[in-house]
Amino acid sequence: MDEFNFYNSENDGYRGGFGDYTDPMPGTQPQYTQPGPSGQSPRKKGGARKIIALVLVCALVGGGAGVGGAALYGQLTQPETVIYEGERPQVQTIVNSNNGQPMTAEELYAANLASCVGITVNTTVNIFGQTTTSAASGSGFVLTQDGYIVTNYHVIEDAAEDSSVSIEVSFANGDKYTAKLVGGEQDNDVAIIKIDATGLQAVTLGNSDELVVGETVYAIGNPLGELTYSLTDGIISALDRLITTSSTNQNGQTETTTLNVLQTNCAINPGNSGGPLFDSYGNVVGIVSAKYTQSSSGVSAEGLGFAIPINDVKDILSDLIEHGYVTGKPYMGVQVQDVSSEAQRYGISAGAAVAYVAEGSCAQKAGLQVNDIIIAIDDTAIDSYTALTAALSTNYKAGDTATLTVLRNQQELKLTITFDEKNEQTEAANQSQESNQQQSGNSYSWPFGGYFGW
């Protein structure tokens, strides 16, 4: 899978030339109805939250903007902040059934067009002393009637890094709003932005766990940032695909993100990212995120699009609205890296080698030191930094206690650690410490391999 290239945060969305970006007005649109909340029932918060843990603290893009979590379903603090979840008949896997009366493509588009938006991120740059503005565009959808909107994190990544970057939201009827970033979750590539509006038409969230391969789905988005409010259709091609995308952060370091996604053959192009993927009953079952372009050998790939299952991020969206970040994510306050193959030839064990420990962090309190190699967490063996991240994201939350097995000077030690919570304050403190250490010329890199600054 990972031999393919993806549209990611560096090339996803149309990034216009220098100068003002104008979102083209759509042509004649079908008359669409404004289905209100009648017949829709707010979903109460419940179920397990999917939490992705980050082990490293210093090279996270958009950390200053915050990443989020909270109680999203049902009524939040504002009367109109309600997310609706619809029901659908059980899809028959053997005998086809039309009893559920799915919508036609025309009906689905007309019913949901008012809930779909174009997102433009305007960045001011200086070229040869001349200040100009470039624009990157993506898609999104209205989550609540009072203006909370969902999109991909990588669509608004520039705004997460720089508060001076503006976000503009456009509707098919020509209305435009300036949006503020509420919170973003880079690990799951989702973000919430907010516009000052009420009485909007919100989408209805579906149940992505009920999807089956071969089921019809639809995407509404803004391919290339120019072909606004385009409808494309296809099927669910596969479930539970794991894909890895990469991007370069503000420090010039490569960061990778692994996502569980739905595979679809809906036409997806730069600019579609962040838009909704609907089932045939008009429920949002995914967030369009990426597509394959070509393999490393140059073989072109077509019809391989991906969307984040909506069930994976429902609670994350709740946290983003309520807190601006995802609550309960375990946080160690370290940077780690793989033990290189060269080092392993000298008898150094595979594992997650500690390259940096933040002062005051739970890692320091546990006694973890630079150049320790983490080889297990409780009963889970660790042979790489990705294995450590996966173990944390699957099994732990902030406040949990675990036993780390580490190698120090080729001696095995057991350390007890109680995880901190990953939030804006802990990240900011650790980033400041690392920056000061780098400026002072201190080095904390494992001597046998390259440094992973993610």
BELPE-V224970 format. One record per helix or strand of 2 or more residues. SS is the DSSP state (hx for helix, st for strand). FROM is the first residue (numbers start at 1). LEN is the number of residues. If there is no record, write none. Layout:
{{SS,FROM,LEN} {SS,FROM,LEN}}
This chain:
{{st,4,3} {st,41,2} {hx,63,3} {st,74,2} {st,82,4} {hx,105,11} {st,116,12} {st,130,13} {st,148,4} {hx,153,3} {hx,157,5} {st,166,6} {st,176,10} {hx,186,3} {st,190,5} {st,204,2} {hx,208,3} {st,216,8} {st,227,22} {st,254,11} {st,276,4} {st,283,13} {st,305,5} {hx,310,14} {st,330,2} {st,334,5} {hx,341,5} {st,352,6} {hx,362,5} {st,373,5} {st,380,2} {hx,385,11} {st,401,8} {st,411,8} {st,420,2} {hx,424,16}}
